[in-house]
Each structure stands twice: as C-alpha cells, then as structure tokens.
C-alpha cells in the first residue's frame, strides 16, 4: 500500500470521525429548541444516517475497522438498534477477495497447487471477515475441511489502522477527557497483530481444545466444571493459510434456523458463557473475540456450540488469573475489601477512594444481561449511574465543572484486563442478540471459586513455598517451622504469622499459609491480620502513655475530662476503673451492636451513646469483662485528654516511636487492602462451642450480654462483619486492630523493657518493617496531560509484530514499591529488666517490678515511657495495687499472665477471640505475637506458645498450659475456659 493510499485512508477515517462527532454535538444543541415529542425521532434519524456512514466506510476500508464494527454489532444491550441492524452484516458477509488471489496465496504458502492439495475446492467462500476468508474443501484422502486464507496485503493495512485508531483515541481523550480509551487501544496494538500469523492461531486452537477436553467423551465421571463445546481439529497451518476440520453447523445469528432445529437459545448461551469462564478462570488462556460470527451450533442434539477463530487469545499470569477471580467473587459478595485488594493485585490504580462506586461499576460487568429490547433503558441507566458517580467525585475532590469534565478516576489501567473486559462485553452482546437473560454470577461463580480454592488447598505437603521464604533467626525458629508444617497438613492453619523477641533481639519471625479462604496469595511478614481483643492491649498502652506524659491521672474522674460522660450518675467512674474492667459499663451498647453490628462503625455516635449510658454496678465493686465498651471508654478518654483524633495519638505514641509505620492500625486507611488477611471459621471448633453453648448455664463471671450462647452467635457473625470494609475502617479500640505479628511483637518487646524501643528489626525481613507509608496517598487530582502517541504506538507495534515477543508479566503487590525508605534506629542495644522482689506473692497478687537500664543502651535510645514503675502500672501492682480489683484477672488494661509452674505473675498481654495473641514475660525478657486468620479457640496458638517456651526453657503461661481444645482467646479474656 503506497504512501498516497495511506494518507487517503487516514483522511477518510478522521473526516468521518469529525463528521459524526459534530453531527451529535449539533443535535444536542438542537434538541433544546425542539418539541419533546419530536426529539426521539431526531435521534433515531441521526443514528440511522451515522450508522450508514460507519458501515459504508468500514466496507470500503476493511482491515481493523471490520473488527471494530463486529464488536459494535454485538452490543445490542447498549447501542441503538440502527447500528446493530446495519453492522451485523460485518460478522461474516464482507465482499470476498478474488479466487485468483486465494489460489496464489495457497500455492505460495503450501508449495502446491489447489488441485494437488484438494479433490474439491469450493471457490465461493463460506464467510469473509476482516483478515481472511474461509472456503470449504475436500482433501485428497476424502476428509472434509475448511481452508482459511489471509487477504493479500492485510498486514500493512492492519498496522496502519492501528496507528489511525490510536490517533483517534488520543483526539477523543483531548476533546472529551473523561472518555480516555488509551489503555484499551494500547492493549489492542499489542495483541491484534498476532492474529496475522495462522501458525499462532493453530497452536491456540489446539491449546484451548486440550484445556476444554473437546476430544474426550466425558461420561458420568466428568471432571468438575466440564463444558460441552466443540472445537475443530487443526489439520495444517502456515503463516497465511489454516486448514481445519469441517464442522457442519448453524450460524449463531441465524435465528430462524435455530428455531427450526429446536435449539434452546438459553442453554446455548449459558454453555458458551461456561466455556469462557473455564478459559478465563481455570485455564488462564482464552479466546478474546467471541462475536456471533465466531460460533456455530451443531445440528445434531444436544446442539453444542462450536467455537471458532482463536487468532486473538490472551494468556494470563497466575497472579492475574487469581486477581480476576477475586474481583468476580468480590462483586458477587459485595465485598469491598476484596474488590480493592483485587484492583491492587492486578495493577488497577484509582485516583481517589470511592469503594461504593468502584463496586457499582464492577458489578455492571457481571450483572444479569438484558435483551436487546431493553437497550434504551440500559443505556439510560448507565448514563444516570455515571452522572451520579461523577457528581460524587466532583464533591469529594472539590472540582469545578471544567475540572470534573477532564477528571479520570483511573490512574493506572492494566493491559491484561482490557481483553477480559472486551470478552465480557461481547458475551453480554451475544445474549442480547439472542434475546436471552444470562445470570453471569451464577454461571461463572463455580469456575472463579475453583481457581482460588485449588491454590488454597495446597497445604505444606503440596506447596514448598507454604512457609514464606525468610531467614531463620534461631534454632528455635527452625524447629517451630517443622511444627507449623505439621499443623498445616492437619488443616489447622490457613494463614499465620509468629514473631518473638528474647533479650531485646528477634529470635522468630515466620509467616506461613495464605491470606484467606478465597485469597491464595501467601502470607508475608507485612500482611495485616485482624486481631480482635488484642487491640485492648494497644489501646491501654495509649492511655498509659498519656498518664506518663502528665496529661492524665489514673485516679482522675472520667467526667472531669469528658463532661458529657457525667450523665446517668457516672461521676465516680475513674480512669483506673475503665482500665480494670470495673466501671460497671460492661454491657453498655450491647443491644445497639446486637441489633445492627455495623452501627458500631459510627465512632462519634458510639462515643455519644457510651457517654449517656448508665452503669449496672458501682465503680470498683465487680470486675466483669468490658468486651466492647472498653474501647469506646478508652477512646473517648484518649481524644478528650489529648484534644487529638484517636488515630493521631496512636501514631504519636506507638507507631512512629517503634518505627512500625504501615503495620499497625486501629481502623485501616484506604490503600492497604491488598495486604489484609481475611477471616474464616474453624468449623470443628465452632461445633464444639455450639454444643457447649447449648448446654452451659449462665456464667457469673461474664457480662449478661456475653454469655456462652451470646458468644456462639457472635462468633458466627464475626467473620462476615469484620471482613467488611466499613468494619475494617472503623475505629474500634476494643476489637479492630489490624497488624503484623512483627509489629505487635515489637510493641510488647518495648513494653517488656519498660518502654525502651528495641534495636531495628532485622533488615533481612522483606519488606523491611516500617517501610510502608502509614497513610497511603492517592495521586494528584489533576488529570494527566494528553499523551502523545507517536513514539509509543511505534514501540507497541514493533514489539507486537515480533514473533514470540509476548511474555506475560505477573502482577505483584505494589504496596511496598512506593513506600518510604526504611528509617534507621540509632541504637542496636537494649534495656535490662530485673525483678525487684522475690516473686513470692500469690497467683492473683502482682508483686512490684522495677526497671534498670544496663550498659548496653546508649543515652539516646528511644523510650516511650519514663515511669520506672511502668510494669507495676500495667499489672496493678506495688503502689498501683489499690487501683485494681483484688485477685482479679486484669491489671490496668492488660491481662495478667501467671506461670503454670508456681502460679506467680510473670507478665502481661491480651488475646483476641479467634486465637491471635500478644504478651510478654518480664523476668525472662521475652515477648511474642501470633496472628492468624482461621478463627479457632486457641488450640493452635496454645501449641505454638507451649513449644516456644519449652524450647527457651522459660515458664509456659498458665493460660496456655492446660489441656483441652481451648486457648487464650477464651482463657485470657474470660477467666474460666469455655472449652475444656
């Protein structure tokens, strides 16, 4: 094709684009002065004349534009009828090339004439498409075949059309910035040229046929998710000629013949949809061009669909396949956390945080399809939804009308999902063309679930990378990993982290398993686990920090700093009553959270309600576990004392001094969703709790709203509630910390040394602790400047046209890539702690503890507490003993830890329902944290703690030593075990 023809072709394309654009723009202005009754007619006529213009030019130019027309002809669900009626002619009935050209191409490619190759060759093609035409023929041996012959010179035309299409997309993005299709055209530039090599198509055909078991007859023992489709066998191929097995069938758009043969159109399209779900989610290799012309329907019952034309296919990396499956299931479940995580995993970045709108847009792709008769309503609904979303963006970003018009909420759009979205749209168009409704959520779900569950079910015995590949810090850790493998093979662990310090140094930092039941990504050192009541130990530390800084006194009345709290005779409740679970507000807000658990996500409302609540017992008279109210009471105290937001104090008091940025939150910020572990229940433990709750009488040591029967109901609902985005982002200082085990262990290692911050976490742990930005930032609200496509399009086409140039690049978690560099700690030494008494007290009375700084610590080492008796404050011992309930299980905010050998108190900590825990042993300068996502009643945690303590030859805490299927989540928080 000469330069003159190239210029002429380009001018024809751009001229038509401008004409159609101006036509519709003019009509938009004209309808303002037109009677409402005539507006519909005006638009109908505009659609007709522009559809004719488009069809005429496509037939004239052929090439890539035919493919565009074929795609548009399938979108009966969103395009006006005029376009569908005219453009559907492009599916297989373009003007054919001459028989002379066909014969020359065959002889040139195969080295033999048609007469030498075939006993019969039908000159009139069965179909003519954008790149090639198909003829029926008979081989010398009598086999019926079809011969696909590429049009002469089509490669030059296609590459030129891609350049023109890229220029048009750039122009549209400039004229209407909210319609930026550059990611789509970039991916097309990469993938479309592959269709020009029929050897590539032949191999694709064999691969898909093999994946779908098309040549195997499946009986009653057919594999799960088997699909019943046919694919013709490849006989021979060259770059420009492809010979395939002939299959007699009915064209998918031949509705009259389909009806004559009694084809069930509903079942037909459902089976096609299942075939694509299998290709995408199970195989990760799928046909990217499912327009009606690429299907036949077998004439013999059960009228199986025949899949044709595998020139445009897409290979997905394992990580991308899992992310797409996760996105689908997130949409099906309305799980905003999983959706945002899936976006991050696949590299889709947004410029702002609007999870509800992201869910709405995603759900459109998987919603039940609509017939073509409802196209107008569908278009109107989509337009209204887009208008509403843009209005929300305008309000959130504070943009004016001009700015919002140019604002694109997508910052980065991964090329891998362009073809995926195209397939979903083509399938929707297919169902509309055949006038059937397809429930994609029902049909595709088993395939999406299978790919995730298949990877999750690969425990240690099948997955050598089940334990994260990180350095072993000690012999204890090496032996611990063997124990974890045993527990993993016994299906006791889904995902877990363990970190421990001894004498100020890290001796264990291990991660293993996967992030969730539908999230097969491996747990890493920086993964964030919800740890429930472990949160109370963090919140208590914040209150003690305020006391240590002279901003608060433990003997102070809460109402003195929080005036609204004075209501309903709460004048005498003091700070130490709250920390010691003796305020009498143990049931406060229980009815509110029981009626609607998500009401607890409203921080301000909960603070107001707790301030107005009435105590049930006199302050200090009875110690009853404040399982939820503890958090709001302490949270209100923190905010009213400091004059700052709760999360600001958390950062100032704990996160920044300990250099654990990005790995400890109470209420997560937007942008960390891809690192979250998802909760699931251990069904074995749940059944045990169910039996106990049904037979147990009421417990006097528990609040009336937290009896065994209540706990059983609570445990059933916890994963569903706390996996939601609203709950994860809520400030719940009693139950909503999300952290890594290494961050939690560092916190208790600091507390065990009286507030002295340990040396930096080992740099061998990747990513380094504290390397994430604590509050991830979204990109600028300003839209990027118009991209210049000249150099880029040449690069894309050059890469695409090289044989074998395409290699899928797996998408990795990007969270750590844009994090802050790790901040060094000045000191690598630590505090020496000794017990000043003889540990001779009874098991329920804490002795006095003191802190001595040894010579290993330089003067400039970081310290978050200055009180030399801070351990006494935590435990309610020594001079603080009169502030706690006698012989109680709690000190001031922490659970007292006693030795299993002699019952003496050895430390403090807090555990959460489900098994996560954090605690320290003061005398032995030992701190440990365990985080897990398979909620049990502590059997796994108990076995781990027992093992580590015995290996270190230090006392096993009493709560972890007793036999029976129960653990610290019940024992720590509730006193007597519920499960023995």
N, C-alpha and C positions, 0 to 999 in steps of 0.2 A: 504494500500500500504506500503510494507516494506521498511526499510532504503536502502536496496540494489537496489530496483526498483527506489527509489527517486534519488539516486546517478546516476544510469544508465540513467534515464530520463534527469537529469540535464546535464550530459556529452553529450548526443545526441544533445541537444539544443545548447550548447556552441560550440561544434565541427562544427555543420552546420553553425553557425553564423560566425565563423572564416574562414571556407572554402569559403563561399560566399564573404566575405569581401576581402580575399586575391585574389580570382578569378577576381573581378572587379578592384582591385588595379593593378594586373598584366596586365590586359587588357589595363588600362590607360597608362602604360608604353609601352606596345607592339604596340599600335596604332601609336606611334611616328615614328616607323620604318616601318609602313605598308602603302601600296598604298591607296590613298583616296577612290578609287573605291571599295576596299575590307573592309574598316572599318565598314560600315553599316552591312555587312554580319557577321563580327566578333561579333559585339554587339548583333545581332539577335540570333546567336547561344548561346552566353553567357546567354541571357535572358531565352532561352528555357531550357538549362540544369539546371540553378539555380531555375527556376520555378518548374521543375520536382522534384528537391531536396526538395524544400519547401513543395510541395503538398504531397510527399511521407512521410515526417516526420510528417506533420500535421495529416494525416490519421492514422499514427501509434500511435501518442501520444494522439490525440483527445483533450478534455478539452478546456482550454482557447485558445490554438493555432488555434482551428477551428474558434473561433470568430475573431481572427486576420486575418485569411485567408478570412473569409466572408467580412470583412471590405475592405481588399485589393482588393477583386474581384469586388467591386463596383466602384473602382477608375479608370474607363476606360479613364477618362479625363487626368490622369497624369501617369498611369503605362503602361509599354509596353504590347502589345497585348498578348504575350506569357503567362504572368502572369494571365491576365484576362481570357483567354480561359481555362486554367487549374484550377484556383482557384474557378471559378464559380460553379464547381461541389460541393463545400462545402456548398452551400446555403441551400440544403435540401436533399442531397443524400449521406450521410455518411453510412458506414456499420452499420446495425441495431444490437441492443442487442438481446439476445435470448428471445423467448417467455416465457420461464420458469422464467427468471429474471423479466420480465414485470408483470407476474401474481403474483409473490411473493410480489413485491412492492405494487401492488394494494390491495392485501388482507391485507398486513401489515398496510397500511395507512387507508383503509376504513373499515376494520374489517369484510369484507365479500368477498366471492369468486367472480370471474368474472361471473359465472353462476347465482349467486344470484343478481348481480347488473345489468346485461345486458341480453337482449333477444338475442342479437347478438354482437359479438366482433371480428373484423377483425384482424387476427394475423399479417398480413403483414402491416407494418406501412405506413402511408401516407407520412411521412417525418421523417428523423433522423437528429438531429442537435447536437450541441456541448454538451448541458446539458441534453437534453431529446429527446424522440421520440413520435410521435403522431399517435394514432390509431383511426380509425373510429369505432363507436359502436352505438347500439340502446338500450335505456333504457327500463326497464320493461313496462313503460307506453306507449312505442312506439315512444318517441321523439328521433330524430337523433342527435347524439352528436359526439364530438371528445374527446379523452382521452389523456392527455399529461402526460407521465410517466418519472420521473427523472432517469437517469442512476445510477446504484448502484456504490457507492464509488466516484462519480464525485466531491463531495465537497472537499475531500482531494486532488484530482488531481488539481482542480482549484486553491486552495490556494497555492499549490506547484508551479504551473505555474506562479502565480503572483510574487512569490519570484524570479523565474528564469528570468521573463521578467524585473523585477526591476534591477537585476544584469546586464542584457544585456544593458539596457538603461544607467546604470552607466558607463559601459565599452565604449559604443558609445560616451558618453559625454566626456570621457577621451581621446579617440582616435581622435574624431572629435568634439572639444568643441562647435563649432557653431551649432551642432545638439544635443541640450540638451532637451530631451523629459521627463525629470523628473516630471514636473507639470502634464503632461498627465497621466503618469503611476501612480503617487500618487493618482490622482482622480479615476482612474480605480480600484486601490486597495481598495478604499473606497466604490465604487458603485457596482462593479462586484459581490461580494458575496451575494448581496441582491437578485440576480436572482435565488439563490438556494432555496428560500422559496416561494413556489407557492401560499401560502396564501397572501403574499405580492403582487404577480403578479395579483391575483384575485381582490384584492382591487384597484390596479392601473387600471385594466381594467374597473371596474365599474366607477371609478372617471373620466377617460378620456371619456368614453361613455356618462356619465352625462354632462360633460363640453361641448361636441360637439353635444348634443341633438340628439344622434343617435337613440333613441327610440321614438322621437316625429316627426310626419309628419308635415313638415313646408309648409304652403300654401303661397299665395302671400304676406302675412304679416310676412314672415320670418324675424327674427332679423338680424340686420346689420352684415355682415361678416359671415353669416351662411355657414357651409361647408357640402357638401353632401357626406358623407362617412358612412360605416357600420362597426360595431364592434360586435363580437359575445357575446351573453349573458353568464354570468358565472352561471353554474348550481351547482357546488360543488367544494370545494378545501380542500387540506391538504398541509402539507409542501412539499410532493413529488409527489402529484397527483392533476391534474387540469382537471375538466370536463367542456367543453364549448359547446354552441350551434353549431351545424354543419352548415356551410355555403358553398354551392357549388360554386366554382369559378375557374378562370383560373390563373395559376401561372404567375407572372409578367415577368419572363424570358422566358415564352413560347411564343415567338414572332409569331410563325406560327399560333397557336390557336387564339391569339389576333387578328390577321389579318382575320382569318376565321369568327370570330364573328363581325367583323367590328368595333372593338374598336378604338376610336380616341386616339392615344397614347399621343398626345399633351395635350388634355383636361384632360386625366387621370393623367398625372404627374403634371399638374397645380393644380388639385384638391388635390392631395397628398401634394403638397407644401403649399397650402392654409390651409390644416388641421394642418400641423406642425406649420405654422405661428400663427394659432389660439392657439395651445397648448402652444407655447413659450411666445408670447406677451400678449395674453388675459388671459390665464389660469395660466401661470407660472408653468405649470406641463406638462411635455412632455415625449414621448417615445424616448429613446436615442439610438434606434437600428433599423433605417429604411433601412435595406438591403433588396434586392429583395425577399428573402425567407420569409420575414415577411409581405407580401402583397398578396392578391388575387384580382381578378377583377370579379365582379358579371356577370353572363352570361346573365342576363336579362337587357334590356335597362333601364336606361341610362348608364349601365356598371359602377356602382360606385366602387371605391376602397374599399377593405375590409382590415382593419388594424388589425394585429395580434401581439401577443407576447409583453406584457408590463412588462416583468421582469426587464428590465433596464429602469428606469424612473428617471427624475430629477425634484426636487421641487426647485423653485427659490423664494428667498425673494422678497418682493415688490420693494425694492430699486434696487436689481439686475435686475429684470424684466424691470424696468424703464430705467436703465443704458443700457441694451441691446437694447431696443427700441430707445434710444437716439443715440447709436452708429450706428444703422442701418440708421436712418434719417440723421445723420451727414455725413455718407458715400454717401447717395443719393444726398444730397445737396452740398457736397464738403465743409462742414462747419468744419474747422479745430478746432475752439474753442470748439464747441460742442463735437467733437471727443475726444479731450484731456480731456475735462471735464468728458465724459463718462468713459474713461480709469481710471481716478482718482476715480470716484464713485464706479467702480467695483473692485478697488484694483489692477489694472494693472499698474505697475510702469516701466518706461523706464530709462535707464542709461544716456540718452542724449536727447537733444532737436532736433528732426528732424520731424516736423509735416507733411511735404510733403511726406516723406517716410512712416510715420505711416498711412497716408490717402491711399497711394498706396496699402499697404499690406492689410488694412481693406477692400478696395474696391474689392480685389480679391475674397473674400468670397461671396460678393453679386453681382458680375458681372454675366452677362448672361452666362449660361452654354454652353459648346461646345460638339458636338457629338464625339463619340469615334474615328472617322476617323481623327479628328484633334488633337489627343492626343500628337503626336510628336511635333507639333507646339506649343501646350500648355506647354509642359514640357520645350521646348527650351525658350519660352517667360518668364516663371517663373524663369528659371536659369539665364537668362540675367538680369532680374529685380533684382534678389538677388545679382548678381555680381556688378551691378551698385550701389545698396544701400550699400554694404559692402565697396566699394571704397569711397563713400561719408563719411561713418563712419570713415574709415582709415584717410581721410584727416582732418575731423573735430576733431578727437581725437588724431591726430598725432601718430598713431600706426605704428610699422613696420609690415612686412609680418607675422612674427610669432605671434605677439600680436593680429593682426586683426583676425587671424585664430581662436584664442582662445577667442575672444570677443563675448559676448552675449548681444545684446542691451536691452534685457528684464531683469529687476531686480527682479520683483515680478509678478508671473502669477497666477491669482485667479483660484482655482479649479472649481468654479462654471461654468466657460465658457468652460471648456475642453469638456464636453459632448455636449454643444451647438455647438462648432466648429465641433465636430465629426458628429453631425446631418447634419450640412450644407454641409460637405464634402460627406456624404453618399447620400444626396439628389442630389448633383451635379453628383455623380457617377451614380445614378439612371437615371437621364436624359440622360447621355452619353450612358448608356447601351441600352436605348430605342431609342437612336438616335434622340432626340428632343432638341430644344433650349428653355430654360426657362429663362424668364426675372424676376429674383428674386426681383428687385427693384419695379417693377410694381405690382407683385402679393402680396408681403409681406407688402408693404407700408401701406395699409389701416389698417392692424392689429397693426402695430407699432404705427401709429398715434392715433389709438383709445385708447390705454392704457394710453398714455400721456394726451390726451385731456380729457379723462374721469376723471383723477385726477385733471387736471387744472380747469375743470368746477365746481369743488366742492368749491363754494364760502363759505362765512361765515355761511350761513344758513345750509349747509350740512357738513361743516368741523369745528369742535370745536377747532381745532388747527390752524385755519387760521391766527390768531394773534400769533406771536411767544411767547412762554411761558417764559417771562422775568418779573422781579419785576416791580411793578408800583411805580414810584418815586414821584408822586404828585396826588392830586385830579384832577388837570387839565389833566394829562395823562390818568387817569381812564375814564374821560368823553370824551376825544379825541378818545379813543378806541371804544366807542359806535358810534361815528361819522364815524370812519373808517369802521365799520361793515355795517352801512347804505350805504356808498359809494361802498363797496364791493358787497353787494347784488344788487346794481343798476348797476353792471358791469362797474364801473368807475375806479376800481383799479385792476391791475394784480399783481404787486408787489410793495412794498413801504417801505421806512424807514423814520422815523422822529426823530430828536434829537434836544433838545433845552436846553440852559443854561439861568439861571436867577441869577444875582448877584454872578456869578462865580461857581454856582452849577448846576448839571444836574437835570432838572425837567421833561424831557421827553426823553425816549429812547425806541422807539417802532418799531418793524418790523412786516410786515404782507404780506400775499399773497404768490405768487410763483415766481420763478426766470425767467420764460419765457413761451412763448406760447407752446413750446414743452419741457418744463422743469418743472415738477410738484414738484420739491423739494422746501421746504419752504424757504422764505427769512429769513435770520438770521442777527444778528447785524453786523457780519463781512462780509456780502455779498458786492460785489463790483458793483456799478452801473456806467454806462457811463453818464456823466452829461453835456456834450457839453460845452456851453459857460460859465458855472460855472467855467470852467478851467481858464478863463481870470483873475478871482479874485485871483487864486493861483499864476499864472504867474506874475501878477502885484506885489504881495507880495514879490516875489523873487527879482524883480528889486528894490523895496524899501529897501529890506534887504541889497543889495549891496551898495545902497546910504547911508544907516545907518552905514555901516561898513567902510565908507570913500573910497570905491573903485570906486565910480561913482558919478557924479553930475547931477541933473535933468536938469540944463541949458547947459550941455555939448553937443556938436555936436556928433551925432552918428558916423559920419565918422572919428572922432578922435580916437575912439576905434576900429572901424571896417573899415579899409581903403578901402576895396572893395566896401563899401556902397557909396563911393563918386561918383560913376558913374551916369550919366544922371542927373546932376545938383541937387544932394541931399545933397550938402554941408551944407545947412542951417537947415536941419531937426535935431531937438534936442530930447533928451530923453523924455522931457515932452510932445512934440508933439505926440510921439508914444503913450504914456500912455493916452493922452487926445483925441485920435482918430482925430487928426488934422494934421497928417503928409502929407495928400494928396495921400496916397497909399491905399485908401480904396478898390480899385478894383484890386490891384496887385495880380497876379497869378490866377485871377478868370477864365480866359479862360483855363489855364492849368488844373485846377481841374475839370472844367466842361467837357472837352473832355475825360478825364480819371481820375475819382476820386481817384484811387489808386496811382496816381503819387504823391499825397500829402504825401504818406507814406515814400518817399525818403527824409530824413531830410537834408542831405548835398546838394542835388540838389535844394531843395526848398530854402535853405539859399542862394545858389548861384544866383538863379533866383530873389529873393527879393532884393538882393544887386544890381542887374543890372536893376531893374525896374525903371520906370520914374513916378514922381508924377503928378497928374492931377490938383492939386490946390496948391497954395503957402502955406507953413507951417503956421499953426495957423489961417488961414483965414476962414476955414469952418470945422465944426465938423460933420463928416459922419462916421458911424459905421464901423470899420475895422473888419468885421465878421470873416475872416480867416487870413488876413495879420498881424493882431495884434500879433498873436502867433509867427510867424516866425521873426517878427521885434524884439519882446521882447526876443525870444530865442537866436537870434544872438547877441543881446546886452549882455545877461547873459553869454554866452560862451566866447565872446571876452573880456569881462571885467574880468571875473574870471580866464580864462585860463583853465577851467574845463568843463567837459561834463554837459549838461543841467540837466540830472537826478542826477548827483552828487551834484550839487548845491541845487536841490530840497530836497535831503536828509539832507544836511548840514544845510540848512536854516529853514526848516519846519518840515520834518518828524521826525528826531531824537530829536530835542528840545521838540516837542509836544508829543513825545512817541506814535506815531501813525504808527509805523512800520507795513508794510503789509496791510495797509488800505487806502493809498492814493498814486496813481501813475499817472504820465503823460507818458503813454506808459508802458503797463504791462510787467513784466518779465515772462519767462517760469515758469510754476509750479503753477500759481494761477487760471488757467482756471476754475477749479471746483467751484470757488466762484463767477463767473461772472453772472450778470443778463443779459438776452437777451432782446433787444429792439423789440417792436411791436407798431403798429399804432392804435390809437383810430379812427376807421373808421368814426364815427359820426363827430368828429372834422375835419377830413380830407375832408369830403364832404362840410362842411361849408367853409373851406378855398378854396376849388375848386370853389365854387360859387363866392366868393369874388374876387379871383384872375382873374376870367374871366371877371368881370365887373369893377374892380378897374382901375383907371388911374394911371399914374406913380407918385411916391412919391418923392418929392424934398429932403426930409429928409433922404432918403436912398440912398446907392450907386447904380449906374446904373445897376450893376450886381446882385443886391439884392432887386429887385422889387417884388411886390406880386406874379407875375407869376413865377418868378425865385424861390421864397420861396416855392411855391406849388410843383414845380418839385424837389426841394432839399429835402423837407420833404418826398416825395415819395421814394427817394433813400437812405435816411439816415439809416434806419434800416438795409437794405441789405449791405451797405458799412461798417457801424460801428459795425456790428456783426462779420465781418471777422477778422481772426487772424492778418492779415497784418495791418489793421487799428487799432486794439486794441493795437498792439505792437508799433505802430508808435509814434514818438514824435510830437504831435500837440498841442503846448502850448495855442492854442485858443479854442480847442474843444475836447480834448481827455483825460480828467481826468477820472480815474476810482477810485471811493472812496466809503466808507460807510458814511452814514449820521452822525454817531457819530464822525468820523474823521473830516469831513467838519465842523460840529458844533463846535468842539474843536478849529479848526483853527479860526473861527470867534469869539469865546469866548476869544481867546488870543488877537485878534485884537481889540475887543471892550474894553479891559483893557489895551490898549496901548502897547501890546506885552508881557504882563505878562502871563505866562503859568498857566492855572487853576490847581486846585488840581487834583490828579489822578482820572480817570474815575471810577465810582463805580465798585467794584470787583464783584458785583452780576451779572454784564453783562457778559455773557459767549458766546464765549471765551473772555477772557479779552482783552481790547483794547491794541494793541501793542504787543500781544503775538506771532504773526506770524513773521517768518523771512522775512525781507523786500525783499530779493532776495533768493528764494528757491534754494537749492543746489541739484544737481543730485549726485547719488552715485559714488563711485570711478570707474575709467575706467577699473580697474583690474577685471578680471573675478574671481568669487569665486572659491575656491579650490574644487576639485572633492568631491562630497558629499558621505559620507559613508552611505549606505542604510540599513545596517544590523538592527540596533535598530529601525530605523524609519519604515521600512517595517513591522516589527513585531507589532509596535504600530498601524499602519494603519490597518493591517489585524485584530488585536484584536478588534479595535473599530468597523470595518466594519461587523464583524461576530456576534456582539451582537445584539440581536433582539431589534428593536426600538431605536438603538443607534444614528441614524442620525437625527440631528436637524439643519435646515438651519440657518446660522448665517448671518444676514443682513450686508451688506457692508455700512459703514458710511464714510462720508467725512474725509479723513485722514489729511487734510491740517493742522489742529490745533494740531495734535498729535506729530508732530516733530518740533513744533515751539519753539522759545526761551522762557524761562520763563519771566514772566512779570517783567519789571523793575520798581521799586518803585520810586515815586517822593518824594522829601524830605519834601515839604510843602503841607499843606492842606488849606492854606489861599489864599487870592486873592487881586487884586488891586481895589481900589475905584476910579472911574472916575467921574469927575464933569464937568459941562459946565461952562466956564468962562465968557460967555456972556449971554445976556438976550434972545437969540433966536428971535431977533426982525427983522431979515433980511427977505427979500422977498424969495419966494419959490425957486427961481433959483440962490440965492446967499448964499453961505455957510458962516456961522459965524466962528469965531476962537474957537478952542477947546483946552483944556489943560488937563493934567493928574496929578492927585495927588495920591501918594501911601499912603494908610491908614495903621493903626497899625496892621491890620490882617496879613500883609505879612511880613515874616522874610526876613532878608537881603540876604539870599542865594537862594531866589525863582528864578526860571528860567525866563529869559526875552529875547525875540528875537529882540526887538527894544529898543534903548536907547534914541531916539529923543522924548522929551517931547511934541512935537507938531506933532506927527506922524499922528493923525487924520486929522489935517489940510492938511498934505501932501496927504493923501488918497483922501480927498474931494476937494483939490484945494482951500482951504480957508485960511484966515489970510494972512500970509506972502507968501503963495503959490498961492494966488488968481490971480496974474498976469501971472501964467503959464497955465491957463486953458481958454477955450473959454467962453466968457461972457454968462451967463444964459444957459449954456449947461447942458445936462443930465448927462454927465460924469465928474468925478473928474480926478484924476491921476491914471487911471487903474481900478477904481471901478465906479459902477453906484450909483449916489446919491439917497438916499431914503428920501422922504418927507412925512410929516404927512398928513393924509386925513382930519384932523380937521382944521388945520390952514395953511397948505402948507409949513410949516417950515421944513428945512432939519434936519433929526433926526439920520441918519446913512448912511451906505453904504453896497454894496453887489454886487452880479452878479447872473443872472439866465441863464438857458440854454434852447435852443429850445426843447420842449417836456415836460417841467414842473418842472424839478429839479431846486432847488434854494438854495442859502446860503446868509444870510445877518445879520446885527446886528443893534440894536438901541442903540446909545451911551449913551444917558441920562438915559435910563432905564436898562442899563447893561444887555441887552437881545440879545441872538444870537440863530439862528435857521437854520437848514438844512433839506431839504426834497429831497429825491432821489426816482425816480420811473422809471419803465421800459415800461409803457403803455403811449406812447407819445401822449399828448393832448396839447391844447393851454392854459393850466394853470388853468382850472376851478377847478380841484381837489386841486391843490396847493393853489389857492386863498381861497377856502373854509376852508382849514386847517389853513392857516395863520390868516384869519379873526377870526376863532374860538379861537385859542390860544391867540391872542392879546386881544380879548374881555374878555376871562376868566381871564387874568392877569391885565385887566384894563389899558392897555397901548395903545398908538395910533396905529391904523392899517395903514400900509404904503399906500400911495395914490394909488400906482400901484396895490394893492391887493383889494382895496375897491370898485372900480367901478363895476357896474352891467354889465352882459353880459358874453357870453361864450368866454372869452379870459383870458389870465393870464400873469404872469410875464415874461415868456419866450419871448413873443412878446412885452409887455409893457416895461420891464426893458431895453431890448437891442435896441428897435427900436423907442422909444418915443411914438408916437401915436399908439393906438391899431389897429391891422388889423381886429380883430373880436370884434364887439360891441354887 
